[in-house]
Amino acid sequence: MIKLDLPAIYSALERRYGDLNWWPAKTPYEVIVGAVLTQNTNWSNVELALANFGGPPEPAFIETASIERLIELIRPAGFFNQKARYLKNITAWFKAYDYDVHKVQQRDAKALRAEILAVHGIGRETADSIMLYAFGFPEFVVDAYTKRLLERMGLEPMDYERVKALFQEQMPKDERVYNNFHAAIVINAKRHCRKKPDCRDCPLGGICGKL
């Protein structure tokens, strides 16, 4: 069985890309909104939708706005009928904490993740993005880029929880490390590890079995 050295992969990516300081948002709630909007679309479309709010989205606004108004604002992100309702759902969840980040951060991580996953429209990638980037919990985010990287390295396809466990077993349980590792995987996937890979000058050239 192939065993990847994830710390070595992280070191190579960090040397190339440095501290990326994701997620691109001004407030934790903007992270929550962005995590919902980025489902099944690319980030450039999410940026267009976020710009329609005229500033960081406010939970009180999304709580009280009509579905029709939300659909109008988030239309560039696609799947807008669903996502408008998902935004209502996750905002109602956040309201139970008085929209207070510190109250959320007092929760046990396992219980909190289960709670967020119980919100209709919130899957595992979205939930972990919210926990890591909005609230600072060390929960590794697995996306299509992450799975592509592991498969290019020679691993058989694995489900979300197995991939996440692989990262959390090998890497220190550190919010900054998880943040930067995920961000670097995304950036490297866009530059090199594309659907049709461009391996020239890839920072993983000495590690990846495809090179």
N, C-alpha and C positions, 0 to 999 in steps of 0.2 A: 504493500500500500504506500502510495506517495505521501510523504509528510512535508508540508511546506514550512519554511522558516519565516513566519510572519514578521517577527522583529527585524529580520534582515531586509525584508521587502519594505517595511515602514522606514527603516533607516535610509534606504536608497531613495525613496520618494521624498523624505524630509530633506535630504541633502539637496535635491533638485528644486523643490518647491517652497521650502521654508515653512514658517508658521502662517497658515492660511486664514486663521481666525474666522471661520464660518460660524453662523449662518448669516447671510447678508440681510440684516433687519435691524431696525432701530429699537424695537421693543420685543419682549417675549411673546406678546399676543400677536404681533406681526409674524413671528415665526410660526405660530399655530395656524394662522390664516394661510401663509405661504405653503405650509406642509400639506394642507388640504387642497389648495389650488394646484399644486404641482403633480397631483395624481394624474397619470395618463397624458401628460403634456410636457413640453420643455420649459425651462426656466424663463426664456425670453417672453413667452406668452403670459407667464405668471407676473412678470414685471409690468407688462401692459395692464393687466387687471389691477394690480396693486396701485399703479399710478392713478387709476380712476377714483381712488378714495381721497386723493388730494393730500395725502399724508399717511402716517402709520394708522392702520385701521383700529378703531376703538371698539371694545366689546359691547359697550352700551349701545353704540350705533347699530351693530349687527344684530343685537338682541331685539331692538325695536323696529328696525327697517322691515318693510314688506319683502316677501319673497321676490316679487316682481322687481323691486328696486335693486335687490342684491343680484338678481340675474343680469340686470342691465350693467351693473358695475363689473361683474366678474366674467362677462361673456368672452373676453379674449382668451381665457384659460380653458375654454371648452368644457363639455359636460356640465354646463352651467346650471341646468335644472337640478341635477343631483347635488352638485357642490354647494349651491345656495342652501339646501336643506342640511347638508353636512356641517356647514358653517354655523347654522342655527343650533345644531345638536351639540357641537363641541363648545360653543359659547355658553349654552345652558349648563354644560358640565362645569365650565370654568366659573360660572356665576355661583355655583354651590360653594366655592372657595372665596367668594366676595371679590373675584378677579385679583386675588392677592397671590403673587408668585411665592412669597415666603410661606404661606400656608400650605401650598402644594408641596413645597420642598421639605416640609416636615413629615410627609407621608412615607411609609415604607415603600421602597421602589417596586417590589414585586406586586404588592397590592395596588399601587398606583397604576402600573402598567395594565393589570387586569381591568381596572376601572375604566381606563381610557379605551382599551380594546372593546369594552362593552358599549361604547358610544357608536350608534349606527353611522356607518360611512368611514370609520377609522380602522384601517388595517394595520398590520404589524410594522411595515416601514413607516407609515405616517405616525403611529404611536411612538415608535422609538425616536423618530426625528423630533417630535414634540418633547419627549423626555430629555433627550440629549441637548438639543439646541435652545429650547425655550426655558428649561428648568435645571439644566446642568447635571442630570443624572448620568452616570457612566453606563449607557446602554448603546451597544454598537448598532449602527444603522446599516442594514443590508439592502442594496438595490441591484438593479440589473447589471450595473458596471462592476459591482463587487463579484457577482456570480460569474460574469464573463472573465474577470481576471483569474479567478481560481480555476476555471475550466481551461483557460489558456496555459495555466501552469501545470496542467495535467490531472487535476482532480475530476472525478465523476460529478455530474450534476447533483446538488444537494438541496434540500428544502431550506426555507428561511431560518428556522430555529437551529438547524445543524450548522449552517454557515455562521450564524451569530455566535453560537457556542464555541466554534473553532477560534474565532477572533478573541473572544473573552477568556478563553483558556490560555492562550499564548501571550496576550498583551496585558500589561498592567491595568488594573481597574481604575482608570484615570480619565476623567471627562475631557481634558485637553488632548490627550493622546487619541482617544476615539474620534473626537472632533476632527483633528488634523489628518488622521489616517483616512477616514471616509472622504474628506474633502480632496485629499491628494489622489485617491483612487479615481474619483470623478474627473478631476482635471487631466490626469494621465490617460484615462479612457478616451476623453475627447481629443487629446492631442496625438495619442499613439495607439492605444488599445481599442481601436474602433471596430465596427463590425467587419470591415476590411482593414486589418491592422497595418499601421505605418510604423515599423520597428526602428527606423533610422533614429539614432541618438536617444532611444528610449532609456530612461534611468534604470530599468529593470533588465537591461541587456545581458548582464552577467548572471541573472537568476532565472529568467523565464526559459522554460524548456523549448519554446517555439523559436527561439533565436539561434 
